[in-house]
Amino acid sequence: MQKAIFLDRDGVINSDVGHYYIFKPEHFALNKGLVEALGAWQKKGYIFIVISNQGGIARGTYTKNDVEKVHKHFMGLMDEHNIKITEIYYCPHHNEFEKCLCRKPDSLMIEKAIARFDVDVEKSYMIGDNHKDIEAAEKAGLKGIKIESNQNLETIFKQVD
């Protein structure tokens, strides 16, 4: 079994200042301390899995292709820093239009990743900037760490064993 850190995207990995939805690579800016924190956690043996609600797809604000372009850009930035992101899961639904089990605060995306990557939930965490992230983590048996939007992840480094 492996230990994992699950990360919300907007507000945790990247800055969401000035944008409710981030769907263009040019609007995607890594939050301060992200690279340093992930690098240190990676050295401690953690894998990284992104868990993100992308309700703008259901709303018609942007497309799955737009999300994939942003994720490709993000993965390229991580490659530049030798940080491996194991997988990115995102929910394209929105409760205004349809109910699903993958949208946080439900935990289906996390549960799929736990099964697929043989994650030890006792040694794993979910970092999020919204109560929905923490609720999804707890439903899946993970420890949740709630941060402020766009908080430097180095400030919580010691909370992860």
N, CA, C and O of each residue as an XYZ file, in Angstrom:
644
protein
N       0.847     -1.194      0.000
C       0.000      0.000      0.000
C       0.885      1.248      0.000
O       1.998      1.248      0.526
N       0.356      2.299     -0.603
C       1.114      3.540     -0.648
C       0.380      4.673      0.051
O      -0.846      4.676      0.159
N       1.149      5.614      0.512
C       0.553      6.788      1.137
C       0.409      7.880      0.080
O       1.254      8.038     -0.801
N      -0.690      8.628      0.199
C      -1.022      9.615     -0.826
C      -1.462     10.929     -0.195
O      -1.974     10.977      0.924
N      -1.244     11.975     -0.953
C      -1.818     13.277     -0.630
C      -2.747     13.623     -1.781
O      -2.329     13.752     -2.931
N      -4.013     13.770     -1.437
C      -5.036     14.180     -2.384
C      -5.127     15.702     -2.273
O      -5.138     16.257     -1.174
N      -5.192     16.357     -3.417
C      -5.197     17.821     -3.448
C      -6.366     18.340     -4.260
O      -6.608     17.894     -5.381
N      -7.080     19.280     -3.686
C      -8.036     20.044     -4.481
C      -7.204     20.890     -5.442
O      -6.025     21.134     -5.188
N      -7.799     21.330     -6.526
C      -7.043     22.099     -7.506
C      -7.120     23.599     -7.228
O      -6.205     24.163     -6.629
N      -8.189     24.240     -7.652
C      -8.299     25.696     -7.589
C      -8.320     26.183     -6.136
O      -9.186     25.794     -5.354
N      -7.366     27.029     -5.793
C      -7.257     27.548     -4.440
C      -6.263     26.785     -3.587
O      -5.833     27.289     -2.550
N      -5.887     25.578     -3.999
C      -4.894     24.783     -3.271
C      -3.628     24.658     -4.117
O      -2.544     25.050     -3.685
N      -3.770     24.117     -5.307
C      -2.630     23.975     -6.216
C      -2.345     25.299     -6.910
O      -1.202     25.753     -6.967
N      -3.386     25.900     -7.427
C      -3.230     27.141     -8.187
C      -4.079     28.250     -7.596
O      -5.079     28.014     -6.919
N      -3.648     29.455     -7.874
C      -4.354     30.630     -7.390
C      -5.678     30.788     -8.131
O      -5.755     30.635     -9.350
N      -6.712     31.096     -7.362
C      -7.998     31.392     -7.989
C      -8.391     32.858     -7.773
O      -9.552     33.232     -7.934
N      -7.405     33.675     -7.407
C      -7.654     35.097     -7.207
C      -8.072     35.725     -8.537
O      -7.364     35.618     -9.539
N      -9.223     36.375     -8.528
C      -9.695     37.080     -9.712
C     -10.423     36.220    -10.723
O     -10.910     36.731    -11.732
N     -10.507     34.912    -10.469
C     -11.186     34.009    -11.398
C     -12.002     32.989    -10.607
O     -11.455     32.267     -9.774
N     -13.305     32.927    -10.865
C     -14.096     31.883    -10.220
C     -13.773     30.537    -10.850
O     -13.635     29.533    -10.151
N     -13.654     30.522    -12.154
C     -13.286     29.305    -12.878
C     -11.943     29.523    -13.561
O     -11.717     30.541    -14.215
N     -11.065     28.553    -13.397
C      -9.777     28.580    -14.087
C      -9.861     27.557    -15.215
O      -9.846     26.351    -14.965
N      -9.949     28.032    -16.449
C     -10.067     27.101    -17.571
C      -9.173     27.471    -18.753
O      -9.297     26.900    -19.836
N      -8.278     28.424    -18.537
C      -7.303     28.792    -19.562
C      -5.909     28.655    -18.959
O      -5.664     29.142    -17.855
N      -4.996     28.001    -19.668
C      -3.642     27.846    -19.126
C      -2.995     29.170    -18.715
O      -2.232     29.209    -17.749
N      -3.287     30.241    -19.428
C      -2.668     31.523    -19.085
C      -3.186     32.106    -17.769
O      -2.576     33.023    -17.221
N      -4.299     31.587    -17.260
C      -4.823     32.030    -15.960
C      -4.389     31.102    -14.825
O      -4.709     31.348    -13.661
N      -3.668     30.045    -15.162
C      -3.249     29.038    -14.184
C      -1.898     29.425    -13.607
O      -0.889     29.385    -14.311
N      -1.868     29.801    -12.328
C      -0.626     30.186    -11.648
C      -0.498     29.362    -10.373
O      -1.410     29.335     -9.547
N       0.627     28.699    -10.220
C       0.852     27.883     -9.028
C       0.884     28.757     -7.781
O       1.414     29.868     -7.796
N       0.311     28.238     -6.708
C       0.373     28.945     -5.436
C       1.777     28.880     -4.858
O       2.501     27.909     -5.077
N       2.159     29.913     -4.121
C       3.467     29.960     -3.477
C       3.606     28.779     -2.521
O       2.678     28.434     -1.790
N       4.776     28.179     -2.547
C       5.072     27.075     -1.645
C       4.629     25.713     -2.131
O       4.980     24.701     -1.523
N       3.870     25.660     -3.206
C       3.371     24.370     -3.698
C       4.521     23.458     -4.112
O       4.598     22.311     -3.673
N       5.400     23.963     -4.944
C       6.500     23.144     -5.458
C       7.379     22.658     -4.309
O       7.778     21.494     -4.278
N       7.673     23.534     -3.381
C       8.530     23.169     -2.255
C       7.870     22.106     -1.373
O       8.519     21.139     -0.974
N       6.589     22.284     -1.071
C       5.881     21.315     -0.230
C       5.753     19.965     -0.926
O       6.022     18.925     -0.325
N       5.343     19.982     -2.190
C       5.204     18.711     -2.907
C       6.548     18.008     -3.040
O       6.632     16.788     -2.901
N       7.589     18.771     -3.308
C       8.920     18.168     -3.417
C       9.331     17.481     -2.126
O       9.868     16.373     -2.157
N       9.086     18.125     -0.993
C       9.447     17.545      0.300
C       8.585     16.322      0.618
O       9.086     15.313      1.115
N       7.291     16.418      0.327
C       6.414     15.268      0.580
C       6.746     14.105     -0.341
O       6.663     12.944      0.060
N       7.120     14.417     -1.569
C       7.504     13.360     -2.504
C       8.721     12.594     -1.969
O       8.799     11.371     -2.090
N       9.659     13.325     -1.383
C      10.839     12.685     -0.790
C      10.454     11.783      0.381
O      11.174     10.836      0.696
N       9.327     12.071      1.024
C       8.847     11.243      2.136
C       8.026     10.050      1.635
O       7.508      9.268      2.432
N       7.911      9.918      0.304
C       7.248      8.751     -0.267
C       5.785      8.905     -0.620
O       5.124      7.911     -0.922
N       5.258     10.118     -0.594
C       3.854     10.333     -0.942
C       3.668     10.391     -2.453
O       4.525     10.892     -3.182
N       2.534      9.871     -2.907
C       2.091     10.109     -4.276
C       1.039     11.209     -4.217
O       0.461     11.465     -3.160
N       0.789     11.863     -5.355
C      -0.142     12.987     -5.405
C      -1.272     12.713     -6.381
O      -1.052     12.305     -7.521
N      -2.494     12.948     -5.900
C      -3.687     12.754     -6.715
C      -4.551     14.002     -6.573
O      -4.899     14.408     -5.464
N      -4.889     14.595     -7.696
C      -5.717     15.799     -7.713
C      -7.180     15.381     -7.813
O      -7.540     14.524     -8.619
N      -8.017     15.999     -6.981
C      -9.457     15.732     -6.944
C     -10.160     17.079     -7.076
O     -10.073     17.913     -6.175
N     -10.855     17.300     -8.190
C     -11.375     18.640     -8.469
C     -12.799     18.616     -9.025
O     -13.109     17.841     -9.930
N     -13.655     19.469     -8.475
C     -14.963     19.722     -9.083
C     -14.756     20.722    -10.217
O     -14.110     21.753    -10.032
N     -15.302     20.416    -11.378
C     -15.219     21.321    -12.532
C     -16.624     21.535    -13.091
O     -16.919     21.189    -14.235
N     -17.479     22.117    -12.251
C     -18.877     22.336    -12.598
C     -19.109     23.300    -13.747
O     -20.206     23.352    -14.304
N     -18.085     24.066    -14.107
C     -18.226     24.967    -15.245
C     -18.478     24.230    -16.547
O     -19.003     24.806    -17.500
N     -18.106     22.961    -16.593
C     -18.384     22.151    -17.783
C     -19.898     21.981    -17.923
O     -20.457     22.228    -18.992
N     -20.555     21.560    -16.850
C     -22.014     21.375    -16.882
C     -22.737     22.690    -17.153
O     -23.782     22.707    -17.804
N     -22.189     23.771    -16.660
C     -22.790     25.088    -16.869
C     -22.561     25.626    -18.280
O     -23.200     26.599    -18.681
N     -21.656     25.004    -19.034
C     -21.363     25.465    -20.382
C     -20.386     26.622    -20.430
O     -20.214     27.243    -21.479
N     -19.741     26.922    -19.306
C     -18.768     28.011    -19.250
C     -17.489     27.635    -19.982
O     -16.848     28.480    -20.607
N     -17.123     26.356    -19.899
C     -15.940     25.843    -20.582
C     -16.169     24.367    -20.879
O     -17.190     23.800    -20.490
N     -15.218     23.749    -21.568
C     -15.385     22.368    -22.019
C     -14.390     21.436    -21.320
O     -13.461     21.880    -20.646
N     -14.612     20.144    -21.501
C     -13.647     19.161    -21.000
C     -12.290     19.383    -21.644
O     -11.255     19.220    -20.998
N     -12.296     19.753    -22.910
C     -11.046     20.035    -23.606
C     -10.289     21.184    -22.946
O      -9.064     21.140    -22.838
N     -11.013     22.210    -22.504
C     -10.376     23.321    -21.794
C      -9.713     22.823    -20.504
O      -8.585     23.202    -20.190
N     -10.421     21.982    -19.773
C      -9.879     21.430    -18.524
C      -8.632     20.598    -18.816
O      -7.631     20.695    -18.105
N      -8.700     19.791    -19.851
C      -7.543     18.947    -20.205
C      -6.330     19.799    -20.580
O      -5.200     19.430    -20.261
N      -6.544     20.925    -21.247
C      -5.437     21.823    -21.597
C      -4.791     22.398    -20.338
O      -3.566     22.482    -20.249
N      -5.612     22.794    -19.372
C      -5.089     23.316    -18.107
C      -4.309     22.224    -17.380
O      -3.233     22.482    -16.839
N      -4.846     21.015    -17.367
C      -4.155     19.916    -16.682
C      -2.834     19.562    -17.372
O      -1.851     19.242    -16.703
N      -2.810     19.618    -18.682
C      -1.566     19.362    -19.415
C      -0.521     20.423    -19.056
O       0.650     20.110    -18.842
N      -0.964     21.671    -18.993
C      -0.079     22.771    -18.599
C       0.456     22.533    -17.184
O       1.655     22.676    -16.942
N      -0.419     22.174    -16.262
C      -0.032     21.901    -14.875
C       0.984     20.760    -14.804
O       1.995     20.866    -14.110
N       0.714     19.680    -15.519
C       1.621     18.531    -15.506
C       2.997     18.926    -16.054
O       4.023     18.458    -15.560
N       3.015     19.778    -17.062
C       4.282     20.273    -17.587
C       5.063     21.062    -16.548
O       6.278     20.911    -16.428
N       4.359     21.907    -15.797
C       5.011     22.666    -14.726
C       5.578     21.730    -13.666
O       6.676     21.957    -13.158
N       4.843     20.695    -13.338
C       5.319     19.736    -12.334
C       6.526     18.957    -12.866
O       7.472     18.691    -12.124
N       6.491     18.599    -14.137
C       7.633     17.906    -14.745
C       8.907     18.754    -14.657
O       9.995     18.225    -14.431
N       8.766     20.056    -14.836
C       9.918     20.960    -14.746
C      10.579     20.902    -13.371
O      11.773     21.169    -13.236
N       9.798     20.554    -12.357
C      10.295     20.497    -10.979
C      10.490     19.062    -10.496
O      10.703     18.827     -9.306
N      10.418     18.108    -11.418
C      10.576     16.682    -11.095
C       9.582     16.199    -10.037
O       9.909     15.377     -9.181
N       8.369     16.728    -10.118
C       7.295     16.288     -9.227
C       6.320     15.477    -10.056
O       5.835     15.924    -11.096
N       6.041     14.270     -9.575
C       5.135     13.375    -10.304
C       3.734     13.470     -9.724
O       3.520     13.226     -8.537
N       2.794     13.824    -10.568
C       1.381     13.787    -10.206
C       0.860     12.446    -10.725
O       0.884     12.189    -11.928
N       0.400     11.613     -9.829
C      -0.015     10.263    -10.202
C      -1.251     10.283    -11.083
O      -1.316      9.560    -12.078
N      -2.239     11.109    -10.726
C      -3.481     11.161    -11.506
C      -4.254     12.421    -11.156
O      -4.091     12.996    -10.080
N      -5.087     12.831    -12.080
C      -6.019     13.940    -11.867
C      -7.417     13.414    -12.141
O      -7.704     12.908    -13.226
N      -8.284     13.539    -11.143
C      -9.696     13.203    -11.299
C     -10.491     14.501    -11.213
O     -10.215     15.359    -10.374
N     -11.475     14.632    -12.088
C     -12.345     15.799    -11.971
C     -13.781     15.415    -12.297
O     -14.049     14.532    -13.113
N     -14.687     16.109    -11.632
C     -16.120     15.901    -11.842
C     -16.645     17.015    -12.745
O     -16.526     18.191    -12.401
N     -17.225     16.663    -13.899
C     -17.731     17.677    -14.826
C     -19.180     18.097    -14.541
O     -19.742     18.923    -15.260
N     -19.770     17.534    -13.507
C     -21.192     17.768    -13.224
C     -21.394     18.975    -12.312
O     -20.449     19.495    -11.720
N     -22.630     19.397    -12.217
C     -23.013     20.453    -11.281
C     -24.390     20.120    -10.740
O     -25.273     19.694    -11.484
N     -24.568     20.315     -9.439
C     -25.832     19.954     -8.787
C     -27.033     20.719     -9.332
O     -28.165     20.259     -9.184
N     -26.819     21.861     -9.950
C     -27.927     22.606    -10.548
C     -28.572     21.826    -11.688
O     -29.743     22.036    -12.004
N     -27.802     20.921    -12.309
C     -28.272     20.231    -13.496
C     -28.462     18.735    -13.311
O     -29.350     18.142    -13.924
N     -27.642     18.124    -12.476
C     -27.742     16.689    -12.257
C     -27.039     16.313    -10.967
O     -26.061     16.950    -10.575
N     -27.532     15.288    -10.314
C     -26.919     14.769     -9.104
C     -25.959     13.664     -9.494
O     -26.275     12.826    -10.338
N     -24.799     13.661     -8.886
C     -23.829     12.608     -9.154
C     -23.145     12.211     -7.846
O     -23.296     12.884     -6.826
N     -22.411     11.138     -7.888
C     -21.682     10.676     -6.711
C     -20.215     11.093     -6.723
O     -19.493     10.894     -5.746
N     -19.781     11.679     -7.852
C     -18.366     12.043     -7.925
C     -18.102     13.458     -7.424
O     -16.995     13.747     -6.969
N     -19.076     14.332     -7.495
C     -18.850     15.725     -7.094
C     -18.673     15.823     -5.584
O     -19.499     15.333     -4.814
N     -17.584     16.461     -5.176
C     -17.394     16.693     -3.747
C     -18.545     17.559     -3.237
O     -18.899     18.534     -3.899
N     -19.127     17.250     -2.118
C     -18.597     16.512     -0.987
C     -18.756     14.988     -1.046
O     -18.395     14.307     -0.086
N     -19.277     14.444     -2.127
C     -19.274     12.983     -2.242
C     -17.854     12.527     -2.529
O     -16.998     13.327     -2.906
N     -17.613     11.252     -2.350
C     -16.228     10.778     -2.318
C     -15.864      9.780     -3.408
O     -14.830      9.120     -3.300
N     -16.673      9.647     -4.450
C     -16.410      8.621     -5.459
C     -15.053      8.793     -6.144
O     -14.360      7.801     -6.371
N     -14.658     10.015     -6.478
C     -13.355     10.208     -7.126
C     -12.228      9.727     -6.213
O     -11.293      9.067     -6.666
N     -12.323     10.059     -4.943
C     -11.296      9.636     -3.986
C     -11.304      8.123     -3.841
O     -10.246      7.493     -3.834
N     -12.488      7.538     -3.726
C     -12.594      6.083     -3.558
C     -12.023      5.339     -4.766
O     -11.366      4.310     -4.606
N     -12.269      5.850     -5.962
C     -11.689      5.228     -7.165
C     -10.165      5.256     -7.103
O      -9.506      4.261     -7.407
N      -9.615      6.392     -6.711
C      -8.156      6.524     -6.636
C      -7.573      5.613     -5.559
O      -6.518      5.011     -5.758
N      -8.247      5.512     -4.435
C      -7.777      4.631     -3.353
C      -7.674      3.201     -3.863
O      -6.671      2.526     -3.632
N      -8.706      2.743     -4.553
C      -8.708      1.368     -5.071
C      -7.676      1.198     -6.181
O      -6.923      0.224     -6.186
N      -7.640      2.126     -7.105
C      -6.751      2.000     -8.268
C      -5.275      2.020     -7.896
O      -4.472      1.297     -8.485
N      -4.916      2.855     -6.909
C      -3.511      3.039     -6.580
C      -3.123      2.400     -5.244
O      -2.042      2.665     -4.717
N      -4.003      1.562     -4.702
C      -3.722      0.822     -3.471
C      -3.248      1.769     -2.364
O      -2.177      1.583     -1.788
N      -4.060      2.779     -2.081
C      -3.727      3.822     -1.118
C      -4.064      3.367      0.304
O      -5.142      2.832      0.564
N      -3.133      3.588      1.198
C      -3.328      3.337      2.623
C      -4.012      4.571      3.220
O      -3.361      5.593      3.434
N      -5.300      4.484      3.485
C      -6.050      5.659      3.959
C      -5.575      6.123      5.331
O      -5.695      7.304      5.657
N      -5.044      5.219      6.130
C      -4.559      5.589      7.462
C      -3.349      6.519      7.400
O      -3.089      7.272      8.339
N      -2.617      6.465      6.296
C      -1.400      7.269      6.153
C      -1.540      8.345      5.088
O      -0.541      8.886      4.613
N      -2.781      8.660      4.709
C      -3.013      9.586      3.597
C      -3.859     10.774      4.017
O      -4.541     10.740      5.041
N      -3.803     11.829      3.205
C      -4.439     13.106      3.520
C      -5.135     13.685      2.298
O      -4.814     13.361      1.155
N      -6.100     14.552      2.581
C      -6.725     15.390      1.548
C      -6.536     16.824      1.995
O      -6.884     17.183      3.119
N      -5.981     17.649      1.108
C      -5.803     19.066      1.394
C      -6.785     19.838      0.526
O      -6.788     19.708     -0.698
N      -7.617     20.641      1.177
C      -8.620     21.410      0.457
C      -8.868     22.753      1.099
O      -8.504     22.983      2.252
N      -9.490     23.637      0.346
C      -9.794     24.973      0.854
C     -11.291     25.183      1.059
O     -11.754     26.312      1.219
N     -12.037     24.088      1.054
C     -13.491     24.172      1.174
C     -13.964     23.026      2.064
O     -13.367     21.950      2.072
N     -15.025     23.261      2.803
C     -15.568     22.205      3.667
C     -15.965     20.974      2.861
O     -15.955     19.863      3.392
N     -16.317     21.155      1.576
C     -16.687     20.013      0.728
C     -15.498     19.063      0.526
O     -15.672     17.847      0.459
N     -14.304     19.625      0.432
C     -13.100     18.809      0.276
C     -12.888     17.938      1.508
O     -12.588     16.749      1.396
N     -13.046     18.536      2.673
C     -12.807     17.825      3.927
C     -13.895     16.783      4.161
O     -13.605     15.684      4.634
N     -15.133     17.113      3.840
C     -16.233     16.159      3.978
C     -16.011     14.943      3.071
O     -16.228     13.808      3.495
N     -15.585     15.173      1.835
C     -15.304     14.067      0.912
C     -14.171     13.202      1.452
O     -14.237     11.974      1.382
N     -13.137     13.835      1.988
C     -12.007     13.100      2.556
C     -12.472     12.200      3.693
O     -12.124     11.020      3.749
N     -13.252     12.763      4.587
C     -13.714     11.995      5.748
C     -14.608     10.831      5.336
O     -14.534      9.754      5.927
N     -15.449     11.037      4.331
C     -16.288      9.941      3.835
C     -15.444      8.782      3.315
O     -15.840      7.621      3.413
N     -14.275      9.111      2.759
C     -13.389      8.092      2.187
C     -12.397      7.544      3.217
O     -11.615      6.645      2.908
N     -12.428      8.076      4.421
C     -11.543      7.583      5.474
C     -10.201      8.277      5.562
O      -9.302      7.794      6.250
N     -10.046      9.407      4.875
C      -8.792     10.161      4.901
C      -8.824     11.239      5.969
O      -9.893     11.661      6.411
N      -7.647     11.678      6.377
C      -7.529     12.845      7.234
C      -7.624     14.075      6.326
O      -6.920     14.166      5.320
N      -8.479     14.999      6.682
C      -8.609     16.220      5.900
C      -7.852     17.365      6.537
O      -7.858     17.523      7.758
N      -7.201     18.163      5.710
C      -6.523     19.366      6.176
C      -7.120     20.534      5.405
O      -6.946     20.653      4.192
N      -7.833     21.400      6.136
C      -8.448     22.560      5.487
C      -7.496     23.743      5.592
O      -6.997     24.079      6.666
N      -7.264     24.361      4.442
C      -6.428     25.555      4.391
C      -7.275     26.718      3.891
O      -8.398     26.531      3.423
N      -6.725     27.909      3.996
C      -7.353     29.069      3.382
C      -7.066     29.012      1.884
O      -6.050     28.457      1.466
N      -7.946     29.576      1.087
C      -7.694     29.622     -0.352
C      -6.359     30.301     -0.620
O      -6.067     31.372     -0.089
N      -5.556     29.651     -1.459
C      -4.274     30.175     -1.919
C      -3.206     30.254     -0.826
O      -2.218     30.975     -0.964
N      -3.413     29.509      0.257
C      -2.438     29.470      1.346
C      -1.170     28.746      0.898
O      -1.235     27.781      0.136
N      -0.047     29.201      1.363
C       1.239     28.574      1.089
C       1.251     27.199      1.777
O       1.099     27.121      2.996
N       1.430     26.125      1.012
C       1.394     24.778      1.583
C       2.568     24.490      2.506
O       2.509     23.554      3.304
N       3.626     25.274      2.413
C       4.733     25.080      3.346
C       4.295     25.333      4.784
O       4.908     24.810      5.715
N       3.247     26.125      4.977
C       2.772     26.439      6.326
C       2.108     25.236      6.999
O       1.937     25.229      8.218
N       1.733     24.224      6.221
C       1.101     23.045      6.807
C       1.984     21.803      6.684
O       1.547     20.687      6.967
N       3.211     22.009      6.265
C       4.093     20.874      6.005
C       4.151     19.906      7.189
O       4.107     18.691      6.992
N       4.248     20.417      8.392
C       4.400     19.555      9.575
C       3.128     18.799      9.940
O       3.180     17.874     10.751
N       1.991     19.168      9.364
C       0.746     18.440      9.650
C       0.681     17.092      8.928
O      -0.151     16.244      9.253
N       1.556     16.906      7.958
C       1.619     15.659      7.192
C       2.820     14.872      7.710
O       3.958     15.334      7.637
N       2.549     13.680      8.232
C       3.630     12.847      8.785
C       4.570     12.359      7.705
O       5.532     11.648      7.999
